[in-house]
Amino acid sequence: MTIFTLLIIILCVILSGEEKHILESIQRLKDRLSDLIEPNFGLLEHLLREQVLTPRQYDEIRSKKTAPVYKRNNTILESMVSEDQCRKLLKALKKNRPATHCQLYN
């Protein structure tokens, strides 16, 4: 399953009017998403600018540059506590050239 498949699943939830389940979907798929998202190349900055991440969370993730990508992604995904944050995360993944932020392997 690729990140695009996961995004399609989550977007289907949004389009079906079940927006209250976006957070639940992201939490349920967290392990898979944490393996696929690439947090570098502007994604973190976009999430900070959109107030998905606080400056403290941003600094924490940036300070883990030597940590495996999945650990940094876990920090991002664990910070998702509202539907609004989840929508902004999905928007950031789509807007900021998804291929740049996603590792395309199964």
C-alpha positions as CSV (number, residue, x, y, z in Angstrom):
1,M,0.0,0.0,0.0
2,T,1.4,3.4,-1.0
3,I,0.9,6.7,0.6
4,F,-1.4,7.6,-2.3
5,T,-3.6,4.7,-1.4
6,L,-3.8,5.8,2.2
7,L,-4.5,9.4,1.2
8,I,-7.3,8.2,-1.1
9,I,-8.8,6.2,1.8
10,I,-8.7,9.2,4.1
11,L,-10.0,11.6,1.4
12,C,-12.9,9.2,0.8
13,V,-13.8,9.6,4.4
14,I,-13.7,13.4,4.0
15,L,-15.9,13.3,0.9
16,S,-18.4,11.0,2.4
17,G,-19.2,13.6,5.0
18,E,-17.7,11.6,7.8
19,E,-15.2,14.3,8.6
20,K,-15.3,13.5,12.3
21,H,-13.4,10.3,11.4
22,I,-10.4,11.8,9.7
23,L,-8.4,11.9,13.0
24,E,-9.4,8.3,13.7
25,S,-8.4,7.2,10.2
26,I,-5.0,8.9,10.6
27,Q,-4.5,7.3,14.0
28,R,-5.5,3.9,12.7
29,L,-3.1,4.2,9.8
30,K,-0.3,5.9,11.8
31,D,2.2,3.1,11.6
32,R,1.9,2.8,7.8
33,L,1.9,6.6,7.3
34,S,5.0,6.9,9.5
35,D,6.9,4.6,7.1
36,L,5.9,6.5,4.0
37,I,5.9,10.2,4.7
38,E,9.2,12.2,4.1
39,P,9.2,15.0,6.6
40,N,12.0,17.0,5.0
41,F,12.0,19.2,1.9
42,G,9.5,21.8,3.2
43,L,6.8,19.7,4.7
44,L,7.7,20.6,8.3
45,E,7.9,24.3,7.4
46,H,4.4,24.1,5.8
47,L,3.0,22.4,8.9
48,L,4.5,25.1,11.1
49,R,3.2,27.9,8.9
50,E,-0.3,26.3,8.9
51,Q,-0.2,26.0,12.7
52,V,-0.5,22.2,12.5
53,L,2.8,22.1,14.5
54,T,3.7,24.4,17.3
55,P,7.2,26.0,17.2
56,R,8.2,23.6,20.0
57,Q,7.0,20.6,18.1
58,Y,8.7,21.8,15.0
59,D,12.0,22.2,16.9
60,E,11.6,18.8,18.5
61,I,11.2,17.1,15.1
62,R,14.0,19.1,13.5
63,S,16.3,18.2,16.4
64,K,15.8,14.5,15.6
65,K,17.4,14.8,12.1
66,T,19.6,11.8,12.8
67,A,16.7,9.7,14.1
68,P,15.0,7.3,11.7
69,V,12.3,9.0,9.5
70,Y,9.5,6.9,11.0
71,K,10.3,8.3,14.5
72,R,10.1,11.9,13.3
73,N,6.9,11.0,11.4
74,N,5.5,9.4,14.6
75,T,6.1,12.7,16.4
76,I,4.2,14.6,13.6
77,L,1.3,12.1,13.6
78,E,1.1,12.0,17.4
79,S,0.7,15.7,17.4
80,M,-2.5,15.4,15.4
81,V,-5.3,15.9,18.0
82,S,-8.0,17.7,15.9
83,E,-9.8,17.2,12.7
84,D,-8.6,20.6,11.5
85,Q,-5.0,19.6,12.0
86,C,-5.6,16.4,10.1
87,R,-7.2,18.3,7.2
88,K,-4.2,20.6,7.1
89,L,-1.8,17.7,7.1
90,L,-3.6,16.1,4.2
91,K,-3.6,19.5,2.3
92,A,0.1,19.9,3.0
93,L,0.8,16.4,1.6
94,K,-1.2,17.1,-1.5
95,K,-0.1,20.8,-2.1
96,N,3.6,20.3,-1.5
97,R,4.2,17.9,-4.3
98,P,3.3,14.6,-2.6
99,A,6.1,12.7,-4.4
100,T,8.6,14.9,-2.6
101,H,7.1,14.0,0.8
102,C,6.4,10.3,0.2
103,Q,8.5,7.3,-0.3
104,L,6.9,5.2,-3.0
105,Y,7.4,1.6,-2.0
106,N,5.3,-1.2,-0.6
